[in-house]
């Protein structure tokens, strides 16, 4: 991830994933094992915006590794900018919460970087899935199920745990046709498709039929949701938009967590495995 003729740019949001990657890169550079000439950290400055303000965490990482993390204001574009972008390039610019990082990309390029390391994939592959309910029921591991329910009830409360048990325990074990029928009813009630023109709604129905989470033959129930993470339409669109925005700024985007090794390891790991274990391993590199 460190091969570059210029300094490698790293997003440092203040969260575990991007911060850990920046810390590892800085440590490798300190040891003389980092092939790039330098590593530059960047973070979005959300001071004064409540929960979005993670500047204290980003600064703590900077102090811990002994490297500066450049603060960049979030990019806020008017609706006309998105319309102009789509007209010029023939595809959407992406969601505002993706475009807000454009300033980091432009600043990194201005300072000589030609690649950007991001933490995408950490949330997807290092977190667990509550489909461990379904797997415990399917394998009749009643003691395991009871322990999980007790732990989740203490963490999230009994009402939320009961909803999760139905959604992630009973739901995935229903016959495929019944699951599809339930999803169809839920989509109809949401009204989310109503703003689309009739031809677009028809294409959407066709796409949903092609990309069905029920089609793959899986060894474990939990792998359905994992495969949807890998191939889901929203994730594909978000990553493609991110790549295009980076390329437009003159950077190659790199996602160390979103690799074949990460996804294969996650698919092999049972849902009931402790989701905190992979996360805890990141903390050794952080303050």
Phi, psi and omega in degrees: 000352184254008179285116181193145176279344177239180178297139178277127177271141180230130170286135178230088186286338188105349175276175184296314193293300182294324180295320179295319179296318178296319180294320178295317178299317180296321179293318178296323177294321179297324180281351184081019182252013181256116187290335181284156181292337181194173177228128180243131177259146180222143176218152177277134183269102179250031180305136176080013182246023175077230186295338180287344182280103177243027184298323180301320181290317179297320179292325177296320177295317180300315179294322183296319183266351179073030179228149180287141171245112184287130180268128183234135179291142177299142178279121177241117182249146176286162180303325180299328179296318179296320178295318180294319179301311181298321179293322182284318189257344178083012177206156182294153178286339184117183181280154179304326180285355170262318179296335181298342178269006181299324180299323177298316181295318180292321179292320178297318179294320179298328181269012171098004179279149174236008176211156182225125177266130180233163184268010179305133181111336179296310179297322185287320189251346180257349175271162177267179178232141181284004175292001172297339173300309182297321181292323178293320179293315182299324181266003178058040176266076188293324178295317177299316180299314180299317180297318179296318179296320179296316180296315182292327178296321178291326183279313189250350183095155184294315181301314180295321179295322177295319177296319179295322180298319179290316185287315186258352179253302181282315185307307183297342182267355177291155176303147185304318182296321179291320177299317179297322179296317179297316179298321180296318179295317180296320178295321180296322179290330183291329182072012183293335182272352188295334183278352180278147173292157184305315179298324179290322177297321179295318178295323179296318178298319179295317179297318180297325179293323180289313183262078180255131180291349183271345187291318185296144172274119186241153178279331181228148180303320183296342182289341177300311181291328178293319177292327177293324175298320182289321188242006183299144185298317182296315180298319178298316179296316182297316181291322178294318178298320179297318179295317181293320180296319178295315181298322178298326179277354178093023183237150168266133179268139180234132182235086182301330180281340182259072181231168178301322180296317181294312183291320179296319178297319181293320181293331179279338185278127178302148180300332184282353178298150183297112181292340182283341185298309178298321179297317182298328180294334178290330188294341180295339180265358189244161178291000000 
